[in-house]
Amino acid sequence: MNKKTAAKAPKKAAPAPAAKAVKPAAKGKGAPGKGRRGNPDSLKAIVLQVTKSKPLNRHDLLVAVQKAGYKFVAKDPLNSLSTLLYTAKEIKNYGGKFGPK
């Protein structure tokens, strides 16, 4: 390289300052109003409790879970409930009605 091209070469930018590490919140101590909304039990535990006497379909189960005091965070609680019903190993589908195995 000659002196003219060396003078016109762009200078390297200084590296960006490192971001400060954010300390994760302790488990269960997140921002208020987030997560389980203060529900004392998990959705799975309440579903198993409500269906102990007899299996229920999704809509009746949603009503029973809400009557038991569970508060959903999701905009569509039936979707959250359905996801649990079809993925939890402890819950069985008895021809459209769900209950414990």
Secondary structure, DSSP 8 states (H G I E B T S, - for coil): --HHHHHHS-----------------TT--STT-TTTT-SS-HHHHHHHHTSSS-B-HHHHHHHHHHTT----SS-HHHHHHHHHHH-TTEEESSS-EEE-
